[in-house]
């Protein structure tokens, strides 16, 4: 089992790369030196709480997410996978679940979509497909 430092290091790197930022880009945004970011991502140092707050604002995630508390729900995900007969861990599904937890407005929109008529959903799917496949 990973400790919270491992989760934190992995999540900082993951969130940084999701924004297509180099370590230097993140360092610049936080007024730090490049080496500091490297130390965080390799578990040689842990950012102080003030920096965790900065990181959570910058990446628009909770501090709990940064330190890995969202992985306490792995049991829930396993049950979900069994219930819906998903044979193995579905990384894309995990990304979607994490995204929905971090973006409640989109979750609400998606919930409204689910309650639309089949023809309205088909129309929205076609429109979304056109947008996403650009």
SULSULGI-V555534 format. One line per field, one symbol per residue. ss: DSSP state (a for helix, b for strand, c for the rest). burial: # if it has 24 or more other C-alpha atoms within 12 Angstrom, else .. A space follows every 10 residues. Layout:
# SULSULGI-V555534
ss->???
burial->???
This chain:
# SULSULGI-V555534
ss->cccaaaaaaa aaaaaaaacc ccaaaaaaaa cccaaaaaaa acccccccaa aaaaaaaaac ccaaaaacaa aaaaaaaaaa aaaccccccc aaaaaaaaaa aacaaaaaaa aaaacccaaa aaaaaaaaaa aacc
burial->....#.#### ###.##.... ..#..##..# .....###.# #....##... ##.###..#. ###.####.# #.....#... .......... .......#.. .......... .......... .......... ....
